[in-house]
Amino acid sequence: MKKIAAAVLCIVLLPQSSQAQDVKEQLAAFIDANADQYAATAQHIWDLAEVGYMETESSETLQGVLRDAGFEVASGVAGMPTAFVATYGGGGPIIGIMGEYDALPGINQSRSSSPDPIPGKIAGHACGHHLFGTGSVAAALAVRDWLNESGTPGTIRVYGTPAEEGGAGKVYLVREGLMDDVDVMLHWHASSVNSASASSSLANKSGKFRFYGRSSHAAGAPWRGRSALDGVEAFHYMINLMREHVTPAARIHYVVTSGGSAPNVVPSFAESYIYVRHPDPEESRRMFDWVTQIAEAAAMGTETRMEHEVIHGIYNVLPNEALARAMFDNLNEVGGVEYNEEEREFAEAIHRTFFGAAPPLERAQMIEPFEVIEVGQGGSTDVGDVSWVVPTAGLGTATWVPGTSAHSWQAVAAGGMSIGNKGMINAAKTLAFTMYDLFTTPELIDAAHEEFDRRRGPDYVYEPLLGDRDPPLDYRASVVGGSGNN
């Protein structure tokens, strides 16, 4: 972790006049007055739990809310049927806000505080994207109401961004130039804490490596076969040897998505789905090329044939302290999440399912200290690519019980009840307050762009890690019973 010395930063202290306070109270009141509607929308998307590039009804639900509020909505943008851009207002500045709505395959849970998978359900909102999309829309609607009443010039741009979980939907929006004229971009995410630090993330490149062999009877004539699964296993073995020779910040992980159907048949097809992560996108690119060479060697050694498909590639997030501090101040003004008695009982039951000690429940009420984290840790997000083409800031709120891991059944459960809804409403208020600051404080936008230009460098040219491939609209097809090997 590396922090920038405060002396080299240009920090804008936002004027908190009585007028600003009054407007923010109005924005909060608007969101509170419509909180039940936003909760119902988020929980409808929770029920749908549609996976990446297949979020048809989830996307249409959010588009409908925006159309009803007078936004002009362009759907199916950048070659993605479930992506959209909704616009309200006119002139500058143009403030963008992003929303996600895809669920994770292979995990589902009811709204219970004990393990309770829903039979037949193939996915769940274990990363809180049902709250993300709805909360962003709620913030946009509140600011739209203020723009109308005040006559303030400016444009709100809501980006519906599908397939964040491994599909890199935002990258295609960036690549198409749909964010080139945006002055500042905002976002948020579900979390177990309330935080608005200027943080980076890990760059990530992924691919599906498909091995083709020759079927034969595994006992009667194994010499006539060539096992595609042998190719995958040799591939994974060499990757695990590779781990010794990559830097400590690197992360490599994989799953076997197809390995044959019967032990007595030499499998003619097998597939490995692999992620390669690193704080530096160029190092992620280099490691992925190395992984590809390993796959080729594994195929040669097992007399199989290998093809690979790049599924996604995303940059690390480029922090912007000027914007993040404004977001942090507004999060402090909104505050954390307070539990009622029923929510506290639910949270205590969730804590009893954890391994080891859990943080106190009171942490949901706290705001985490502000930090500038230059070197990414943990996960990855396609917000990264956005942050390299437009100054970007985000936050997280306690939509989950403190100590909850993302991508867990506990996250699905809390996101499906009032704890998740409360965190979403706090995020919507923080985003709306920050949008107001941006519309009324040109100096904040100027400071954000000065830092943005300095961090990127004068000769920076954006090149997507995923190259020129089309959106992988079928990358979740096998999860929902589609045909083919994807």
N, C-alpha and C positions, 0 to 999 in steps of 0.2 A: 504494500500500500504506500502510495506516494502522495503527499499533499503539497499544494502550491502555496508558497508564502503569500500572506495576505497583502504584503507591500506591493506586489506586482500586479494586483488585480484592480480593475476599474469597477467599483461597486456603486450602483445607483441606489440611494436611499429614497424610497418612494414616499411622496407626501401623503400623510394620513389626515387629510383635512376632514372637517365635519361633513362636507359634501361626499367625500369618498366613503366615509363610514356609513352615511345614510344610504348610499347606493348599494353598498355591500349588504347592508341589512335587508334592503329590498330584494336583492338577488337571492339571499338565503331564504327569505320569506316565500318567494316564488317557488323555490325548490321544495321547501317544506310543505307548501300547499298542495303540491302535486306528487308528494313522496309515495303515496299509496299507488298511484298510477305507474310510477317508475318501478316500484317493487313488483307490481303485477307483470309488467313487461319483462323485467329481468327473470322472474321465476318462470314465465312462459318459455323463455329461451333456455333456462335450466332444464325444464321438462323435455324440450326438443333434443338437446344435447347432440347437435349436428356436427359432424367432423369436417375437417378442412376442405374447402372448395365444394362442399355439399351442404352448406349452411343456408339453403334456399329460403326456408320459412323464417329463420332467425334474421337474415338480412332484410327480407321483405317487411318484417315487423318493424324494424328500426326505420327503414325507408318510409313506411306509412306514417309513423309518428312525425317525422320531419316534413313530409309533404303536407300533412294536416296543419303544421305550424307555418306554412308558407315558404318553405325551402324549395329551391329548384333542385331536383335530384336527377343525376345522370347515373344509370345503373349499368352493370356489365362492363365496366371500364377496364382498360389494360388487359383485355383478353380473359378476364375472370368474371364469370356470370354472377357471382355473389359479392363482387366489389361494387362500391358506389362512391360518388362524390356529391355532397349536398351543399348548396350555397345559399347564403342569405345576405342581403345588404348590397352595398356598392362602394367603390372607391377603396382607398387605403386607410390604414394598414389592413393586410389580409392575415387573419389569425386562423391557423388550422388547428384542428383537434381530431385525434384518431380514436377509433373504436374497434374492438375485436369482438368475435362472437363464436369462434370455433371451440369445440369440445375435444377432449382427449380420448382416443380409443383404448380399449382394454381395461378401463376402470369405470366402475359405476357404484352408486351408493344411494340409498334413500335419504330422507331428511332426519334419520335417526342418529343418536349419539353413540350407537354401538354398530359394529360391522353388519351391514344389511344390504347386500347387492340386490338390485332390482332384476328379477328373472327376465331374460330376453333383451335387456338393454345393453348395447354394445359400447357405449361411451358415456362419459360424465364430465361435468364442468369442474375438473380438479385443478384448474388454473384460474378460475373465476372470470372467464371472458364474457359470460352472460352479464356480469356486473359491469365489466369494463365498457362494453358497447353502450349499455343503457345509461350508465353514469355520465359518459361523454356527451351523449345526446341531451341529457337533462341539463348539463352545464350550458350547452349551446342554446337551448330553448330559453333559459333564464336570461342570457346575455342578449338574445334576439329581442326579448320583451323590453329590456332596458334601451337597446338601440332604437326601437320604435318610439318609446316614450320620450327619449332625450333628443332624438334627431341627430345623434352622433354619427359622423361618417365612418365607414369601415365595413369590412366583409368578414363574415364567419364562414369557414369552410370545414365541413365535417367529412372525414374520410372513413368509409366503411372498409376495413382491412381484413380480408379472410385469411384463413390457413396460417396463422402465426406459428402453430405447433408443427414445425418442420416443412411448411409449404412456402414460407417467405413471401406472403402476399404483398407486403409493403414494398419489396424490392422491385416488383413489376410496375407499381405506381410511380416509384422514383425513376425507374428506367424509361418510362413513357413521358417523363417530364411533367407529370401532373402536379408536382409540388414546387416547380421552379419559381413561381411567382409568389410563394407564401413568405411572409416576413418572419413569422415565428410559428413553431409547431409545438403543441402540448399533447400530453398523454398521461395515463395513470395505469396502475395495475393492482389487482387484489394482492393482499399480503396478510401477515400475522402481526405486523407492527405498522405504525404511522411514521413515514419517513419521506423527506424530499431533498436528499443529498444530491450533489453533482457527482454521479457515479457512472463508471464505464461498465462494460460487460465483456463477455468472450465472443470473439468472432467464431463462426461455425460454418463448416462446409460438409455436406452430407451426400451420400450416394448409395444406390442399390447395385450390388455386384452379383451378377447372374452367371452361374456356371451350368454348362450343358454337357452331359455325358452320354452314356449309352446303357439302356436297360438290359438286364439279364437276370436269370434266376440266381439268387444270392448263394444258394447251396449247390444247385445242379451244374451251373456253368459260370461261376463268378469271373473267370478269366476272359469271358466274352464281353463283360460289362466294363464301363468306366464310370466311376461314381462321381456325380456332381457334388455330392455331400463331402467326399474326400477333398475336392477342390476348396470348398468353403472351410473345412477344418484345417487344411494346410494354410489357407489364407489367414485364418484367425491365429494360428500358431505363430506365424511369422510376424503378425502385427504385435503379438505379445512380446516377441523378442525385440521389436522396434521400440517398445516403451522405454527400454533402458537408455536409449540414445536420443530422446527428445527432451526438451527443457522441462523443468518441474511444473511450469504453468500449463503445459499441454494436457488435454483431456481427449481420450479416444474411447468410444464405446459402441457396441453393436448388438444386434439381435439377428437370429436366424429366422427369416420370415417364411422360408420353405426349405424342407430338408428331406423330402420323400414322404411316402404314405404308408409303406409296409416294410418291415425289416427283411422280408425274404425277396424283395425286389431291389436290385441295384438302382438307386435313384438317378434318373436322367436329367433332373433339374433340381437346383438348389440356389438359394438366394440369401445374401447377407446385406443388411441395411446398417450403414455405419455413419457415425458422426465423428468429426475431427474438430477440436476447438483449441483456441489459443487467444490471448489478449491482442495479438498482432494479426490482422487479417492476412498479411503477406505470409506469415509463418503458417497459418491455417491452409493457405493455398499450397505452400511447399509440401506440407505434410500430406495433404490429400493426393498430390502427385506421387509421393512416395508410396502411399497406400495402393494407388493404382498399379504401380510397378510390382508391388508384392502380389496383387491379384493376378497379374499376368504370369508371374513366376509360378504361382500355385497352380494355375491352369496347365502350364507346361509340364510341371512335375507330376501331374495326375492324368495327363493326356486327355484333358477336358478342354472345352472352349469357354472363354469368359467374355461377357459384355458388361459394360457398366453405364449407368445413367446418373448424372448429377441431379439430385433432387432439389437441393437448395444451397445457397451460400449467402451468409449475412455478415456484415461488419460488426465490430465492437461499437458501443455507444460512445460518441464524442461528447464529453461533459461540457456544460456551459454554466459556469458559476453565477454569472450575472442573473440569468433566468432562474436558476435553481434557488438562489437566495430569495427572490421574489416569491416563488412558490412556497418556500419554507416559511416565510413570514405569514403568508395567507393560511397555510396549514395550522400554524400556531394560533391564528385568530379563530379558526373553525374548531380546533380541539380534537380530542380523540373520541373513542367509542365507549360509551357507558352502558353497562349491562343492567337490565332489570332482573328480578329474582328468577324468572323462568330461564332467561338467557344465561345467568350465572350457573344454574343447575346443569344446563346443557354443556357449558364450557367445562365445568368440573368433571362431568362424565367423559368428555373428550380427553381431558388430561389423564384420566385413569387408563386410557388406551395407549399412552405414550410409553416408550422404553426410556428409562432413566428420568432424571429430574426435568420438570417443566418450569418455564418462567411464570412469575405470578400473573394472575388474571388482570391485575391492575395495569399491566403494561399496555393493554389495549387503550387505556385512557391517556397514555403518555405520548409525547412527540420525541422521536429519536434525535439525538444531537446532529447538527449539520456537519457533514464531511465533504471533502473533495477527494474522490477516489479515482486516481488516474488509471490504475491497472485493473482490468476487469477480473472478477472472480465469479464462480458459481455458474449461472446460466447464460443463455444467449437470447437475443430478441431481434427481430427484423426492424425494430425501431432504430437499430444501429445505422442502417443505410440511410434512413431519413435524416439522422443527426449529422451526416456528412454532407448533406446538400442544403439544409436549412437549420438555423439555430433551434435547438430542441430541449425541452425540459419535461420532467414527469415527477410523479409521486406515487407512493403506495399508502393504502390505508388498511386498518385492521378489520378486514372482512372475514378473517379466520381467527380461531382461538389462538392466543399467544403460544408460540412453540410449534404450531402446525407447519408441516412441510407442504410446499406446493406439490401437485401431482399425487396427492394422497386421498384416501376415502374420507379422511377427516375434513379436508378442504372442500370436497364435494358437499358434505353434510352441512357445514357451517354456511357455505355459500348458498344453500337452498333454504335458509331461514332468516329470521330477522337480524341476526348478527351480520350476515353478509349485506343485507339491505342497508343497515345503518352505516357500515363502512362505505358503501357506494354513495350514499347521500353526502357524507363528509367529503368524499372525493369530488363530487359534482360541485359542491360549494367552493372548494379550494380552486378548482379549475375556473369556475365562473369569476371568482375574485381576481385571479391572475389575468384572465382575459380582459377584465375591466381595466386593470393596471396597464396592460399593453395598449389598449385603445386610447388611454388618456395620458400616457407618459411616453412620448417619443424617445426620451433619453434612455429609457430601458431597452427599447428595441435597438437603438444605436449602440449601446454598451454590449448587447448580446451579439451583434454583428461584428463589432471590433474583436471580441474574444474569439468568435467563430473563425474569423479570417486568420487570426494569429495562430490558433491551434492547428488549422489545416495547413497553413503555409501558403506562400504566394503562388506556387506552381502546381497546386493540387488539381488532379483530374480524377473524377470518380469513375471507376470501372467495376461493375458488379462481379462478385465472386462466382455467380452462377452463369456468367457468360451471356450468350444470346438465346438460351433455351426458352421455350414457351412455358407458361405456367403448367406445372404437373397436375392437371385437374383430376387425374385418376390415381394419385398417389395413395389415397385411402380406399381405393375400390375394393380391395380384398377384405377390408374390415367390414364393409357393409354387404358382402356377398357378391361382389362384382367378379367378372371373369378376368382371365389373364394373370400375369405374373407380378403385377405391380402391387 
